[in-house]
Amino acid sequence: MGVSRGPRLSGMQKQVLSLYRGFLRAARLKSTEERCRIKSIVSAEFRHNSKEVDHKNFLHIEYLLRRGKKQLDQLKSPDTTGLSSLDMNLTQPKNFDH
């Protein structure tokens, strides 16, 4: 009588979850204020990518994993005190007739 642990995860899904947990662990090493900010940024970024990135686009997912690992390594550095985010809304301005 085994306990159901949910659906089996692919190797790539495990890598994504591992990266996410790594960011949360690294956040614990920063100040309380930065910890909350880091968690918020990381959560928002992962949620955004889970909605916007095609789950079958393995090349793009692998790219995001590599980029995320580099960012995590940088965050783990004692010289890094926090994390920042740049929100670039690339929508075109509306043309208004005068």
C-alpha positions, -999 to 999 in steps of 0.1 A, spaced: 0 0 0 22 28 -13 15 64 -10 7 82 -42 32 111 -47 15 126 -77 25 124 -114 60 113 -123 82 142 -133 105 143 -163 142 149 -159 138 185 -171 109 191 -146 131 179 -118 158 203 -129 134 232 -129 122 223 -94 157 218 -82 167 252 -96 137 268 -79 145 252 -45 181 263 -50 170 299 -53 149 296 -21 178 281 -2 202 308 -14 176 335 -4 179 322 32 215 334 33 206 370 26 191 396 49 154 393 58 144 422 36 163 408 6 151 373 13 114 384 8 124 404 -23 143 374 -38 115 350 -31 90 374 -48 112 379 -79 120 342 -83 84 331 -78 71 357 -103 98 347 -129 91 310 -126 53 316 -128 57 338 -158 79 313 -176 56 284 -168 27 303 -185 46 318 -214 71 292 -225 58 263 -246 63 231 -226 75 213 -257 102 240 -265 130 220 -249 158 242 -264 143 273 -248 137 256 -215 173 243 -215 185 279 -222 164 292 -192 178 265 -170 214 274 -179 207 311 -174 190 304 -141 220 283 -129 243 311 -137 221 336 -118 219 312 -89 257 308 -87 259 346 -87 233 349 -59 252 323 -38 283 345 -39 289 363 -5 296 395 -25 260 395 -39 237 411 -14 204 409 -34 186 404 -66 169 429 -89 144 425 -117 138 446 -148 102 446 -161 102 455 -197 67 460 -210 72 459 -247 37 468 -258 34 494 -285 21 528 -275 -14 535 -287 -19 561 -315 -45 586 -305 -62 608 -331 -64 645 -321 
